[in-house]
Amino acid sequence: MDDIISPLLIKGQSLHHIAVHHADELMKSERTLYAYINSGLFTARNIDMPRTVRMRPRKNVSKNLKVDKACRVERDFSCFQTYIGQHPDLCVRQIDSVEGVKGGAVLLTIHFVEQGLQLAFLRRRNDSQSVIDIFNRLYLELRPDIFMELFPVLLADNGSEFSNPSAIEFDAQGNPRTKMFYCSPSAPYQKGNCENNHEMIRRIIPKGEDIGQYTQEQIDLMMSHINSYARKRLGNKSPYEMFEFQYGKEPLDVFHLQKIPADEIILSSELLK
């Protein structure tokens, strides 16, 4: 059991993920395996499990100026709730930024709530134009009809990088392509799925590390590993599998994501070294 469990724990995998994919070999319940680890019976220690990692305390950061100070008008969270109530069949995509060092490169993340899939795009500056450029590129690469199917509604926080919603909602010819709304101030729990998935990114790129040292190809590799990781709430399927079942493989190729075999998934900083 140690030969199976310890190497995968050190890669950053959870005990649940390991137990699901090696049930026939381990023949033990998760509760029993946790007891073995806490008793020090394996090479890997309980501190090697992801949940034991402690995050650094947050520091106060300065606020950047908004492009459009009235961007929240008719786009606040109550408007979002009303709109979704009127269009219950539309899917919501949560968007956010993951920072490295202050003033350095950041990631734009897009989270598909139902499928659990998350995309990440490298931005050299945390400004509004870099976000617009990414959505414009996806609009061209996916084709308008597929883009509108995949991104019908966007929910963002109040960061200045999301303060030009009109440039995201409409294409260069003024055609509508999505709807954008904002969470309430200081209410990240309103897009908690996205925030929770950032925890997996932080296992590979710890908070405070310079994101600018990586290429988009490396970020794509990281997201391939994260999206190939089975989730209990998805019936032990991976976000990649859930998304492919619903939307097909073509968008995943545009996103430069690939399916990583279960035992090859690495969710630690070793992945990008």
Disulfide bonds with the S-S distance in Angstrom:
none
